[in-house]
Amino acid sequence: MGWTLQELIDAGMSVTAGCLECHRHQALDLPALRDRFGADESATEWDLRPKMKCAVCGGRRVTLTYSPDTSPKDLYRKSR
Ligand SMILES: [Zn+2]
């Protein structure tokens, strides 16, 4: 896969970060990441993972799960 942040958004994908320390899961705010890193920023797991930090415990050992977004209305609300 060679996704950029914009391509993930356009494809309606959602990315969930899971913390290996405290086992919390949180959906990433892709439009916010795009605004922060740029639309052309590579969004593959190995590119994004070093940028991620657990919001709960601050742990940096996170996994990323990519899945098709099942709530397109929510996607449009956030990105348009
Ligand atoms: Zn954590």
PDB file of the backbone (N, CA, C, O) and the ligand in Angstrom, with CONECT records:
HET     ZN  A 101       1
ATOM      1  N   MET A   1       0.839  -1.203   0.000  1.00  0.00           N
ATOM      2  CA  MET A   1       0.000   0.000   0.000  1.00  0.00           C
ATOM      3  C   MET A   1       0.866   1.243   0.000  1.00  0.00           C
ATOM      4  O   MET A   1       1.895   1.284   0.674  1.00  0.00           O
ATOM      5  N   GLY A   2       0.457   2.264  -0.755  1.00  0.00           N
ATOM      6  CA  GLY A   2       1.200   3.508  -0.784  1.00  0.00           C
ATOM      7  C   GLY A   2       0.299   4.699  -0.542  1.00  0.00           C
ATOM      8  O   GLY A   2       0.311   5.667  -1.304  1.00  0.00           O
ATOM      9  N   TRP A   3      -0.470   4.626   0.504  1.00  0.00           N
ATOM     10  CA  TRP A   3      -1.452   5.672   0.769  1.00  0.00           C
ATOM     11  C   TRP A   3      -0.786   6.981   1.196  1.00  0.00           C
ATOM     12  O   TRP A   3       0.255   6.995   1.854  1.00  0.00           O
ATOM     13  N   THR A   4      -1.434   8.083   0.792  1.00  0.00           N
ATOM     14  CA  THR A   4      -1.166   9.354   1.441  1.00  0.00           C
ATOM     15  C   THR A   4      -2.367   9.663   2.325  1.00  0.00           C
ATOM     16  O   THR A   4      -3.398   8.996   2.242  1.00  0.00           O
ATOM     17  N   LEU A   5      -2.227  10.674   3.169  1.00  0.00           N
ATOM     18  CA  LEU A   5      -3.340  11.034   4.049  1.00  0.00           C
ATOM     19  C   LEU A   5      -4.580  11.409   3.242  1.00  0.00           C
ATOM     20  O   LEU A   5      -5.696  11.017   3.584  1.00  0.00           O
ATOM     21  N   GLN A   6      -4.375  12.177   2.164  1.00  0.00           N
ATOM     22  CA  GLN A   6      -5.526  12.595   1.365  1.00  0.00           C
ATOM     23  C   GLN A   6      -6.196  11.397   0.702  1.00  0.00           C
ATOM     24  O   GLN A   6      -7.421  11.343   0.601  1.00  0.00           O
ATOM     25  N   GLU A   7      -5.398  10.443   0.253  1.00  0.00           N
ATOM     26  CA  GLU A   7      -5.968   9.260  -0.398  1.00  0.00           C
ATOM     27  C   GLU A   7      -6.786   8.430   0.587  1.00  0.00           C
ATOM     28  O   GLU A   7      -7.829   7.881   0.232  1.00  0.00           O
ATOM     29  N   LEU A   8      -6.314   8.345   1.803  1.00  0.00           N
ATOM     30  CA  LEU A   8      -7.095   7.629   2.819  1.00  0.00           C
ATOM     31  C   LEU A   8      -8.442   8.300   3.034  1.00  0.00           C
ATOM     32  O   LEU A   8      -9.468   7.628   3.138  1.00  0.00           O
ATOM     33  N   ILE A   9      -8.436   9.626   3.101  1.00  0.00           N
ATOM     34  CA  ILE A   9      -9.676  10.368   3.322  1.00  0.00           C
ATOM     35  C   ILE A   9     -10.607  10.195   2.129  1.00  0.00           C
ATOM     36  O   ILE A   9     -11.799   9.931   2.290  1.00  0.00           O
ATOM     37  N   ASP A  10     -10.044  10.347   0.920  1.00  0.00           N
ATOM     38  CA  ASP A  10     -10.860  10.223  -0.281  1.00  0.00           C
ATOM     39  C   ASP A  10     -11.450   8.824  -0.422  1.00  0.00           C
ATOM     40  O   ASP A  10     -12.562   8.663  -0.925  1.00  0.00           O
ATOM     41  N   ALA A  11     -10.713   7.825   0.018  1.00  0.00           N
ATOM     42  CA  ALA A  11     -11.176   6.451  -0.106  1.00  0.00           C
ATOM     43  C   ALA A  11     -12.146   6.071   1.007  1.00  0.00           C
ATOM     44  O   ALA A  11     -12.702   4.973   1.006  1.00  0.00           O
ATOM     45  N   GLY A  12     -12.347   6.982   1.956  1.00  0.00           N
ATOM     46  CA  GLY A  12     -13.270   6.691   3.037  1.00  0.00           C
ATOM     47  C   GLY A  12     -12.712   5.687   4.037  1.00  0.00           C
ATOM     48  O   GLY A  12     -13.464   4.997   4.725  1.00  0.00           O
ATOM     49  N   MET A  13     -11.402   5.613   4.110  1.00  0.00           N
ATOM     50  CA  MET A  13     -10.786   4.696   5.065  1.00  0.00           C
ATOM     51  C   MET A  13     -10.753   5.333   6.459  1.00  0.00           C
ATOM     52  O   MET A  13     -10.693   6.554   6.610  1.00  0.00           O
ATOM     53  N   SER A  14     -10.795   4.465   7.464  1.00  0.00           N
ATOM     54  CA  SER A  14     -10.564   4.957   8.811  1.00  0.00           C
ATOM     55  C   SER A  14      -9.359   4.222   9.377  1.00  0.00           C
ATOM     56  O   SER A  14      -9.112   3.060   9.051  1.00  0.00           O
ATOM     57  N   VAL A  15      -8.627   4.901  10.212  1.00  0.00           N
ATOM     58  CA  VAL A  15      -7.432   4.324  10.821  1.00  0.00           C
ATOM     59  C   VAL A  15      -7.599   4.362  12.335  1.00  0.00           C
ATOM     60  O   VAL A  15      -7.875   5.409  12.921  1.00  0.00           O
ATOM     61  N   THR A  16      -7.426   3.204  12.951  1.00  0.00           N
ATOM     62  CA  THR A  16      -7.550   3.120  14.393  1.00  0.00           C
ATOM     63  C   THR A  16      -6.193   2.797  14.994  1.00  0.00           C
ATOM     64  O   THR A  16      -5.512   1.870  14.557  1.00  0.00           O
ATOM     65  N   ALA A  17      -5.811   3.568  15.994  1.00  0.00           N
ATOM     66  CA  ALA A  17      -4.558   3.317  16.691  1.00  0.00           C
ATOM     67  C   ALA A  17      -4.850   2.517  17.956  1.00  0.00           C
ATOM     68  O   ALA A  17      -5.744   2.863  18.729  1.00  0.00           O
ATOM     69  N   GLY A  18      -4.099   1.459  18.157  1.00  0.00           N
ATOM     70  CA  GLY A  18      -4.225   0.656  19.360  1.00  0.00           C
ATOM     71  C   GLY A  18      -2.935   0.714  20.152  1.00  0.00           C
ATOM     72  O   GLY A  18      -1.849   0.517  19.607  1.00  0.00           O
ATOM     73  N   CYS A  19      -3.062   0.987  21.445  1.00  0.00           N
ATOM     74  CA  CYS A  19      -1.873   1.122  22.292  1.00  0.00           C
ATOM     75  C   CYS A  19      -1.496  -0.232  22.881  1.00  0.00           C
ATOM     76  O   CYS A  19      -2.338  -0.938  23.435  1.00  0.00           O
ATOM     77  N   LEU A  20      -0.225  -0.580  22.752  1.00  0.00           N
ATOM     78  CA  LEU A  20       0.235  -1.863  23.277  1.00  0.00           C
ATOM     79  C   LEU A  20       0.498  -1.788  24.779  1.00  0.00           C
ATOM     80  O   LEU A  20       0.670  -2.817  25.433  1.00  0.00           O
ATOM     81  N   GLU A  21       0.529  -0.570  25.329  1.00  0.00           N
ATOM     82  CA  GLU A  21       0.792  -0.414  26.755  1.00  0.00           C
ATOM     83  C   GLU A  21      -0.493  -0.519  27.570  1.00  0.00           C
ATOM     84  O   GLU A  21      -0.563  -1.276  28.538  1.00  0.00           O
ATOM     85  N   CYS A  22      -1.521   0.255  27.167  1.00  0.00           N
ATOM     86  CA  CYS A  22      -2.740   0.284  27.978  1.00  0.00           C
ATOM     87  C   CYS A  22      -3.930  -0.331  27.227  1.00  0.00           C
ATOM     88  O   CYS A  22      -5.033  -0.415  27.769  1.00  0.00           O
ATOM     89  N   HIS A  23      -3.702  -0.755  25.987  1.00  0.00           N
ATOM     90  CA  HIS A  23      -4.714  -1.486  25.216  1.00  0.00           C
ATOM     91  C   HIS A  23      -5.955  -0.651  24.915  1.00  0.00           C
ATOM     92  O   HIS A  23      -7.049  -1.197  24.775  1.00  0.00           O
ATOM     93  N   ARG A  24      -5.792   0.664  24.815  1.00  0.00           N
ATOM     94  CA  ARG A  24      -6.893   1.509  24.363  1.00  0.00           C
ATOM     95  C   ARG A  24      -6.829   1.623  22.845  1.00  0.00           C
ATOM     96  O   ARG A  24      -5.770   1.502  22.230  1.00  0.00           O
ATOM     97  N   HIS A  25      -7.988   1.859  22.275  1.00  0.00           N
ATOM     98  CA  HIS A  25      -8.058   2.082  20.836  1.00  0.00           C
ATOM     99  C   HIS A  25      -8.697   3.427  20.572  1.00  0.00           C
ATOM    100  O   HIS A  25      -9.646   3.823  21.248  1.00  0.00           O
ATOM    101  N   GLN A  26      -8.176   4.114  19.598  1.00  0.00           N
ATOM    102  CA  GLN A  26      -8.720   5.417  19.264  1.00  0.00           C
ATOM    103  C   GLN A  26      -8.629   5.620  17.763  1.00  0.00           C
ATOM    104  O   GLN A  26      -7.591   5.371  17.150  1.00  0.00           O
ATOM    105  N   ALA A  27      -9.740   6.080  17.172  1.00  0.00           N
ATOM    106  CA  ALA A  27      -9.735   6.392  15.745  1.00  0.00           C
ATOM    107  C   ALA A  27      -8.940   7.659  15.497  1.00  0.00           C
ATOM    108  O   ALA A  27      -9.077   8.638  16.231  1.00  0.00           O
ATOM    109  N   LEU A  28      -8.112   7.642  14.468  1.00  0.00           N
ATOM    110  CA  LEU A  28      -7.332   8.824  14.140  1.00  0.00           C
ATOM    111  C   LEU A  28      -8.206   9.838  13.415  1.00  0.00           C
ATOM    112  O   LEU A  28      -9.085   9.468  12.637  1.00  0.00           O
ATOM    113  N   ASP A  29      -7.964  11.098  13.671  1.00  0.00           N
ATOM    114  CA  ASP A  29      -8.651  12.181  12.976  1.00  0.00           C
ATOM    115  C   ASP A  29      -7.841  12.498  11.720  1.00  0.00           C
ATOM    116  O   ASP A  29      -6.940  13.337  11.740  1.00  0.00           O
ATOM    117  N   LEU A  30      -8.179  11.814  10.632  1.00  0.00           N
ATOM    118  CA  LEU A  30      -7.359  11.943   9.420  1.00  0.00           C
ATOM    119  C   LEU A  30      -7.329  13.369   8.855  1.00  0.00           C
ATOM    120  O   LEU A  30      -6.257  13.835   8.469  1.00  0.00           O
ATOM    121  N   PRO A  31      -8.465  14.081   8.793  1.00  0.00           N
ATOM    122  CA  PRO A  31      -8.378  15.470   8.314  1.00  0.00           C
ATOM    123  C   PRO A  31      -7.456  16.328   9.174  1.00  0.00           C
ATOM    124  O   PRO A  31      -6.759  17.198   8.653  1.00  0.00           O
ATOM    125  N   ALA A  32      -7.445  16.094  10.477  1.00  0.00           N
ATOM    126  CA  ALA A  32      -6.556  16.868  11.345  1.00  0.00           C
ATOM    127  C   ALA A  32      -5.101  16.514  11.072  1.00  0.00           C
ATOM    128  O   ALA A  32      -4.235  17.388  11.075  1.00  0.00           O
ATOM    129  N   LEU A  33      -4.831  15.230  10.837  1.00  0.00           N
ATOM    130  CA  LEU A  33      -3.466  14.819  10.513  1.00  0.00           C
ATOM    131  C   LEU A  33      -3.028  15.414   9.176  1.00  0.00           C
ATOM    132  O   LEU A  33      -1.883  15.834   9.004  1.00  0.00           O
ATOM    133  N   ARG A  34      -3.979  15.436   8.231  1.00  0.00           N
ATOM    134  CA  ARG A  34      -3.665  16.019   6.929  1.00  0.00           C
ATOM    135  C   ARG A  34      -3.301  17.494   7.089  1.00  0.00           C
ATOM    136  O   ARG A  34      -2.341  17.971   6.484  1.00  0.00           O
ATOM    137  N   ASP A  35      -4.074  18.214   7.906  1.00  0.00           N
ATOM    138  CA  ASP A  35      -3.785  19.632   8.101  1.00  0.00           C
ATOM    139  C   ASP A  35      -2.431  19.827   8.762  1.00  0.00           C
ATOM    140  O   ASP A  35      -1.746  20.821   8.522  1.00  0.00           O
ATOM    141  N   ARG A  36      -2.050  18.860   9.601  1.00  0.00           N
ATOM    142  CA  ARG A  36      -0.814  19.006  10.360  1.00  0.00           C
ATOM    143  C   ARG A  36       0.408  18.600   9.545  1.00  0.00           C
ATOM    144  O   ARG A  36       1.440  19.271   9.577  1.00  0.00           O
ATOM    145  N   PHE A  37       0.279  17.490   8.813  1.00  0.00           N
ATOM    146  CA  PHE A  37       1.457  16.947   8.120  1.00  0.00           C
ATOM    147  C   PHE A  37       1.436  17.197   6.623  1.00  0.00           C
ATOM    148  O   PHE A  37       2.471  17.094   5.965  1.00  0.00           O
ATOM    149  N   GLY A  38       0.252  17.529   6.064  1.00  0.00           N
ATOM    150  CA  GLY A  38       0.147  17.773   4.632  1.00  0.00           C
ATOM    151  C   GLY A  38      -0.555  16.633   3.921  1.00  0.00           C
ATOM    152  O   GLY A  38      -0.450  15.473   4.321  1.00  0.00           O
ATOM    153  N   ALA A  39      -1.282  16.983   2.848  1.00  0.00           N
ATOM    154  CA  ALA A  39      -2.100  16.002   2.137  1.00  0.00           C
ATOM    155  C   ALA A  39      -1.259  14.922   1.479  1.00  0.00           C
ATOM    156  O   ALA A  39      -1.727  13.801   1.281  1.00  0.00           O
ATOM    157  N   ASP A  40      -0.018  15.254   1.138  1.00  0.00           N
ATOM    158  CA  ASP A  40       0.830  14.300   0.431  1.00  0.00           C
ATOM    159  C   ASP A  40       1.689  13.462   1.362  1.00  0.00           C
ATOM    160  O   ASP A  40       2.512  12.663   0.914  1.00  0.00           O
ATOM    161  N   GLU A  41       1.491  13.649   2.657  1.00  0.00           N
ATOM    162  CA  GLU A  41       2.274  12.873   3.616  1.00  0.00           C
ATOM    163  C   GLU A  41       1.914  11.397   3.497  1.00  0.00           C
ATOM    164  O   GLU A  41       0.738  11.036   3.474  1.00  0.00           O
ATOM    165  N   SER A  42       2.911  10.569   3.423  1.00  0.00           N
ATOM    166  CA  SER A  42       2.669   9.133   3.357  1.00  0.00           C
ATOM    167  C   SER A  42       1.973   8.660   4.630  1.00  0.00           C
ATOM    168  O   SER A  42       2.354   9.032   5.740  1.00  0.00           O
ATOM    169  N   ALA A  43       0.949   7.836   4.444  1.00  0.00           N
ATOM    170  CA  ALA A  43       0.128   7.429   5.588  1.00  0.00           C
ATOM    171  C   ALA A  43       0.172   5.921   5.796  1.00  0.00           C
ATOM    172  O   ALA A  43      -0.752   5.338   6.362  1.00  0.00           O
ATOM    173  N   THR A  44       1.247   5.297   5.336  1.00  0.00           N
ATOM    174  CA  THR A  44       1.383   3.876   5.617  1.00  0.00           C
ATOM    175  C   THR A  44       1.704   3.685   7.096  1.00  0.00           C
ATOM    176  O   THR A  44       2.142   4.612   7.778  1.00  0.00           O
ATOM    177  N   GLU A  45       1.480   2.479   7.570  1.00  0.00           N
ATOM    178  CA  GLU A  45       1.634   2.243   9.005  1.00  0.00           C
ATOM    179  C   GLU A  45       3.029   2.613   9.491  1.00  0.00           C
ATOM    180  O   GLU A  45       3.185   3.223  10.549  1.00  0.00           O
ATOM    181  N   TRP A  46       4.055   2.236   8.700  1.00  0.00           N
ATOM    182  CA  TRP A  46       5.420   2.485   9.183  1.00  0.00           C
ATOM    183  C   TRP A  46       5.808   3.951   9.086  1.00  0.00           C
ATOM    184  O   TRP A  46       6.773   4.375   9.721  1.00  0.00           O
ATOM    185  N   ASP A  47       5.068   4.741   8.296  1.00  0.00           N
ATOM    186  CA  ASP A  47       5.333   6.181   8.275  1.00  0.00           C
ATOM    187  C   ASP A  47       4.574   6.912   9.377  1.00  0.00           C
ATOM    188  O   ASP A  47       5.075   7.865   9.973  1.00  0.00           O
ATOM    189  N   LEU A  48       3.349   6.441   9.633  1.00  0.00           N
ATOM    190  CA  LEU A  48       2.534   7.138  10.628  1.00  0.00           C
ATOM    191  C   LEU A  48       2.904   6.751  12.054  1.00  0.00           C
ATOM    192  O   LEU A  48       2.849   7.576  12.966  1.00  0.00           O
ATOM    193  N   ARG A  49       3.276   5.503  12.236  1.00  0.00           N
ATOM    194  CA  ARG A  49       3.433   4.991  13.601  1.00  0.00           C
ATOM    195  C   ARG A  49       4.438   5.792  14.439  1.00  0.00           C
ATOM    196  O   ARG A  49       4.183   6.039  15.618  1.00  0.00           O
ATOM    197  N   PRO A  50       5.585   6.207  13.853  1.00  0.00           N
ATOM    198  CA  PRO A  50       6.529   6.991  14.675  1.00  0.00           C
ATOM    199  C   PRO A  50       5.963   8.336  15.128  1.00  0.00           C
ATOM    200  O   PRO A  50       6.468   8.941  16.074  1.00  0.00           O
ATOM    201  N   LYS A  51       4.895   8.809  14.436  1.00  0.00           N
ATOM    202  CA  LYS A  51       4.304  10.100  14.791  1.00  0.00           C
ATOM    203  C   LYS A  51       3.247   9.956  15.869  1.00  0.00           C
ATOM    204  O   LYS A  51       2.807  10.947  16.451  1.00  0.00           O
ATOM    205  N   MET A  52       2.841   8.729  16.135  1.00  0.00           N
ATOM    206  CA  MET A  52       1.712   8.503  17.014  1.00  0.00           C
ATOM    207  C   MET A  52       2.160   8.338  18.466  1.00  0.00           C
ATOM    208  O   MET A  52       3.231   7.809  18.766  1.00  0.00           O
ATOM    209  N   LYS A  53       1.297   8.811  19.334  1.00  0.00           N
ATOM    210  CA  LYS A  53       1.528   8.603  20.759  1.00  0.00           C
ATOM    211  C   LYS A  53       0.177   8.366  21.404  1.00  0.00           C
ATOM    212  O   LYS A  53      -0.808   9.012  21.048  1.00  0.00           O
ATOM    213  N   CYS A  54       0.127   7.446  22.348  1.00  0.00           N
ATOM    214  CA  CYS A  54      -1.133   7.141  23.008  1.00  0.00           C
ATOM    215  C   CYS A  54      -1.618   8.349  23.797  1.00  0.00           C
ATOM    216  O   CYS A  54      -0.873   8.927  24.588  1.00  0.00           O
ATOM    217  N   ALA A  55      -2.890   8.728  23.571  1.00  0.00           N
ATOM    218  CA  ALA A  55      -3.433   9.900  24.258  1.00  0.00           C
ATOM    219  C   ALA A  55      -3.694   9.615  25.726  1.00  0.00           C
ATOM    220  O   ALA A  55      -3.818  10.542  26.526  1.00  0.00           O
ATOM    221  N   VAL A  56      -3.779   8.345  26.085  1.00  0.00           N
ATOM    222  CA  VAL A  56      -4.136   7.987  27.459  1.00  0.00           C
ATOM    223  C   VAL A  56      -2.892   7.856  28.336  1.00  0.00           C
ATOM    224  O   VAL A  56      -2.795   8.492  29.386  1.00  0.00           O
ATOM    225  N   CYS A  57      -1.943   7.028  27.898  1.00  0.00           N
ATOM    226  CA  CYS A  57      -0.787   6.757  28.762  1.00  0.00           C
ATOM    227  C   CYS A  57       0.504   7.352  28.201  1.00  0.00           C
ATOM    228  O   CYS A  57       1.545   7.299  28.857  1.00  0.00           O
ATOM    229  N   GLY A  58       0.446   7.922  26.983  1.00  0.00           N
ATOM    230  CA  GLY A  58       1.645   8.504  26.412  1.00  0.00           C
ATOM    231  C   GLY A  58       2.590   7.481  25.812  1.00  0.00           C
ATOM    232  O   GLY A  58       3.695   7.824  25.391  1.00  0.00           O
ATOM    233  N   GLY A  59       2.164   6.226  25.770  1.00  0.00           N
ATOM    234  CA  GLY A  59       3.007   5.176  25.218  1.00  0.00           C
ATOM    235  C   GLY A  59       3.220   5.359  23.726  1.00  0.00           C
ATOM    236  O   GLY A  59       2.336   5.842  23.018  1.00  0.00           O
ATOM    237  N   ARG A  60       4.378   4.977  23.260  1.00  0.00           N
ATOM    238  CA  ARG A  60       4.674   5.138  21.834  1.00  0.00           C
ATOM    239  C   ARG A  60       4.612   3.808  21.098  1.00  0.00           C
ATOM    240  O   ARG A  60       4.881   3.761  19.898  1.00  0.00           O
ATOM    241  N   ARG A  61       4.271   2.748  21.774  1.00  0.00           N
ATOM    242  CA  ARG A  61       4.134   1.454  21.093  1.00  0.00           C
ATOM    243  C   ARG A  61       2.677   1.305  20.671  1.00  0.00           C
ATOM    244  O   ARG A  61       1.841   0.814  21.430  1.00  0.00           O
ATOM    245  N   VAL A  62       2.391   1.736  19.450  1.00  0.00           N
ATOM    246  CA  VAL A  62       1.025   1.675  18.960  1.00  0.00           C
ATOM    247  C   VAL A  62       0.984   0.857  17.668  1.00  0.00           C
ATOM    248  O   VAL A  62       1.956   0.795  16.915  1.00  0.00           O
ATOM    249  N   THR A  63      -0.148   0.248  17.443  1.00  0.00           N
ATOM    250  CA  THR A  63      -0.397  -0.415  16.172  1.00  0.00           C
ATOM    251  C   THR A  63      -1.482   0.362  15.442  1.00  0.00           C
ATOM    252  O   THR A  63      -2.311   1.022  16.069  1.00  0.00           O
ATOM    253  N   LEU A  64      -1.474   0.284  14.131  1.00  0.00           N
ATOM    254  CA  LEU A  64      -2.466   0.989  13.326  1.00  0.00           C
ATOM    255  C   LEU A  64      -3.273  -0.030  12.532  1.00  0.00           C
ATOM    256  O   LEU A  64      -2.720  -0.944  11.920  1.00  0.00           O
ATOM    257  N   THR A  65      -4.576   0.142  12.553  1.00  0.00           N
ATOM    258  CA  THR A  65      -5.464  -0.728  11.800  1.00  0.00           C
ATOM    259  C   THR A  65      -6.216   0.101  10.776  1.00  0.00           C
ATOM    260  O   THR A  65      -6.841   1.104  11.120  1.00  0.00           O
ATOM    261  N   TYR A  66      -6.156  -0.315   9.516  1.00  0.00           N
ATOM    262  CA  TYR A  66      -6.822   0.405   8.430  1.00  0.00           C
ATOM    263  C   TYR A  66      -8.091  -0.352   8.066  1.00  0.00           C
ATOM    264  O   TYR A  66      -8.065  -1.562   7.837  1.00  0.00           O
ATOM    265  N   SER A  67      -9.200   0.376   8.018  1.00  0.00           N
ATOM    266  CA  SER A  67     -10.446  -0.294   7.664  1.00  0.00           C
ATOM    267  C   SER A  67     -11.343   0.664   6.889  1.00  0.00           C
ATOM    268  O   SER A  67     -11.258   1.880   7.064  1.00  0.00           O
ATOM    269  N   PRO A  68     -12.203   0.115   6.032  1.00  0.00           N
ATOM    270  CA  PRO A  68     -13.140   0.976   5.310  1.00  0.00           C
ATOM    271  C   PRO A  68     -14.072   1.666   6.289  1.00  0.00           C
ATOM    272  O   PRO A  68     -14.551   1.053   7.243  1.00  0.00           O
ATOM    273  N   ASP A  69     -14.325   2.938   6.048  1.00  0.00           N
ATOM    274  CA  ASP A  69     -15.192   3.695   6.939  1.00  0.00           C
ATOM    275  C   ASP A  69     -16.640   3.279   6.729  1.00  0.00           C
ATOM    276  O   ASP A  69     -17.126   3.234   5.599  1.00  0.00           O
ATOM    277  N   THR A  70     -17.312   2.980   7.807  1.00  0.00           N
ATOM    278  CA  THR A  70     -18.697   2.522   7.713  1.00  0.00           C
ATOM    279  C   THR A  70     -19.679   3.647   8.013  1.00  0.00           C
ATOM    280  O   THR A  70     -20.888   3.418   8.058  1.00  0.00           O
ATOM    281  N   SER A  71     -19.169   4.859   8.218  1.00  0.00           N
ATOM    282  CA  SER A  71     -20.071   5.973   8.501  1.00  0.00           C
ATOM    283  C   SER A  71     -19.723   7.159   7.610  1.00  0.00           C
ATOM    284  O   SER A  71     -19.120   8.132   8.062  1.00  0.00           O
ATOM    285  N   PRO A  72     -20.111   7.066   6.327  1.00  0.00           N
ATOM    286  CA  PRO A  72     -19.732   8.122   5.372  1.00  0.00           C
ATOM    287  C   PRO A  72     -20.269   9.490   5.747  1.00  0.00           C
ATOM    288  O   PRO A  72     -19.638  10.500   5.436  1.00  0.00           O
ATOM    289  N   LYS A  73     -21.423   9.550   6.409  1.00  0.00           N
ATOM    290  CA  LYS A  73     -21.963  10.856   6.791  1.00  0.00           C
ATOM    291  C   LYS A  73     -21.012  11.554   7.776  1.00  0.00           C
ATOM    292  O   LYS A  73     -20.791  12.763   7.706  1.00  0.00           O
ATOM    293  N   ASP A  74     -20.465  10.760   8.685  1.00  0.00           N
ATOM    294  CA  ASP A  74     -19.521  11.300   9.646  1.00  0.00           C
ATOM    295  C   ASP A  74     -18.263  11.792   8.927  1.00  0.00           C
ATOM    296  O   ASP A  74     -17.710  12.842   9.255  1.00  0.00           O
ATOM    297  N   LEU A  75     -17.830  11.013   7.948  1.00  0.00           N
ATOM    298  CA  LEU A  75     -16.639  11.388   7.186  1.00  0.00           C
ATOM    299  C   LEU A  75     -16.843  12.737   6.509  1.00  0.00           C
ATOM    300  O   LEU A  75     -15.968  13.602   6.553  1.00  0.00           O
ATOM    301  N   TYR A  76     -18.006  12.911   5.882  1.00  0.00           N
ATOM    302  CA  TYR A  76     -18.240  14.156   5.160  1.00  0.00           C
ATOM    303  C   TYR A  76     -18.319  15.330   6.119  1.00  0.00           C
ATOM    304  O   TYR A  76     -17.845  16.426   5.819  1.00  0.00           O
ATOM    305  N   ARG A  77     -18.915  15.093   7.264  1.00  0.00           N
ATOM    306  CA  ARG A  77     -19.035  16.178   8.217  1.00  0.00           C
ATOM    307  C   ARG A  77     -17.640  16.680   8.633  1.00  0.00           C
ATOM    308  O   ARG A  77     -17.429  17.879   8.813  1.00  0.00           O
ATOM    309  N   LYS A  78     -16.709  15.750   8.779  1.00  0.00           N
ATOM    310  CA  LYS A  78     -15.391  16.132   9.255  1.00  0.00           C
ATOM    311  C   LYS A  78     -14.533  16.740   8.152  1.00  0.00           C
ATOM    312  O   LYS A  78     -13.729  17.635   8.414  1.00  0.00           O
ATOM    313  N   SER A  79     -14.697  16.263   6.923  1.00  0.00           N
ATOM    314  CA  SER A  79     -13.718  16.637   5.914  1.00  0.00           C
ATOM    315  C   SER A  79     -14.211  17.711   4.959  1.00  0.00           C
ATOM    316  O   SER A  79     -13.425  18.251   4.181  1.00  0.00           O
ATOM    317  N   ARG A  80     -15.486  18.027   5.003  1.00  0.00           N
ATOM    318  CA  ARG A  80     -15.964  19.053   4.075  1.00  0.00           C
ATOM    319  C   ARG A  80     -16.208  20.364   4.803  1.00  0.00           C
ATOM    320  O   ARG A  80     -16.614  21.348   4.185  1.00  0.00           O
TER     321      ARG A  80
HETATM  322 ZN    ZN A 101      -1.747   3.777  26.106  1.00  0.00          ZN2+
END
